[in-house]
Structure formats: structure tokens, C-alpha cells
Amino acid sequence: MNKALRSFKTATWLGWKIESNWTDPFLFTIYSIVKPLASAGILVIMYSIIAQSDFTSPIFAYLYLGNAFYQYVGAVMSGLAWAIIDDREHYRTLKYIYVAPVLVPYYLLGRGVARFITTTFAVVVTIAFGVIFLKMPLNFAEVHWGLFIATLFVGIAMLATLGMLLAGIAMNTARHSDMIGEAVAGGLFLFSGAIFPLSVLPVAIRWIGYVLPISYWLELMRRAMVGNVAAAFPTFSTLSNSQIMIILIIMTFVFAVTSSLIFKRLDHRARERGLIDQTTNY
């Protein structure tokens, strides 16, 4: 446990240094504010055209919060996968990490924390913009903070397991897989109910959303923030908060075990084939 904790803490510090050292603090702050607002702005413009700028509607809160929290999906998953590409291709230090007294899975988890921190700032800015300027119906006094914190913790753990799986895949592929996290997150965006209920999807592909833990996580995050407004939507309206939480925990455990086994297999394959120190930056 001491070795695991040391690996995690050191990687967290290193990840933050890498994420924030490309510019001065002022420009980094501006970038961290403008980027999420630009992303949310696309959604706002689309909604304003379709719904004729009715931002007080519960539907707007449903899709706006879903889009805001979905930022965690791409950030956490890509944070772990990108650590492999970054260390192997850019800094060419992955081989040294493997021979150092660290546990690689915990090292990768630590590297993903930096993305989690910067994304948390982006999520806060996005939600604040929606409440202050778009009058999104969100009362912070009515937020179920206990449910919010518990759901966020379980959800980040779930996303980290998916990121570990992608890290194993990135270890066995060339540099052109550096966007694997964003690519997977973009593919899952349609099926997770991030901006519309799953009932909108055709029946033939709707089942995909119900086997994704991200769908249940976003639903609980919405319910924690806007309560009965989110629970009134048809996707999971028959399930209580506790039932959704139990489903989310079970699915997270299943994904954690599965991704751990697959990562060990992919890690062994990369070692056997000499891919740890192989650079492919053609």
C-alpha cells in the first residue's frame, strides 16, 4: 500500500506540472475558462434555435448539466491513455518508469488526477455560466450534496477503470492513438443520454445506453443537482436514486475487474514485444 500510495502521489504531482507548465498562470486561467464556455456555447446556440431561447425549461437544465458533467468522461479516460503516449513518445521515459520502484497502474491513475482537477474547474465555470447568464433553473440550496459527492466519487472511479483499459490499448498501438480517449468519449456521447433521454434513440440501438455505466452516472448527477426535474424524464423514471446507485456500483465493479484483467494482459503483451520503449512518432 505504501508503494501504491507513493506511486499515486508522485504521478499526481508530475501530471499537474505537465498539464500546467505550458504557459504562465494568467493565460492558463483564461484558457481554462474560455475552453468550456466555447464548448457549452455550441450547445446553447443549438438549443436556442430549436427551443426559441426558452432557457428556463427543465429540458434545458437536463441537457446542459449532462453536457457539463460529460466533460469528465473524455478528460479522465484520455488522461490515463495519454500518459502512455506522452511518456513513451514525447518524453521517452516510460521505460524508466517501468524499472523504477513504482506500480504502473497507480502511476497512471495519478497522472489522470491532473485532468480531473482542470476539468472540475471547467465544469464549475460551465454550470456557473448557465445559472448566472442563462438563468438555468438550479437552486444550490436544494442540491442533494451527499448524493452529489457519492455519485461523483463512484463515477470518477468508473471512468478511471475505462481509462486504464484505454491505456493498455495505447501501450500496444502507435502514436496515432493519442486521441483514443477523446474518440471513445465522442462515440459514447450519443448513447449515454448526455444531452437527450435514451428513449429518443431507435429501439435497435437504445440498449447500448442501458449497458453503459455512464448513463446511470449522469442520471444521478442530474438528480443530485436538480432533483425531481431530472427524475421526471422517462429514461430512468421508474428507478429510485438508491436503485440507480446500486446499479452504478455493480457496473463499476464489473468494469474495474474486467479492465484490470485486460490491462494486465495488454501490459504483459507490451513487455514481451518490446513496446515499452518503442517510439512511433513518424
Summary of the structure (lengths in Angstrom):
residues: 282
radius of gyration: 19.6
end to end distance: 39.2
largest distance: 59.2
contacts: 898
relative contact order: 0.14
helix: 77%
strand: 0%
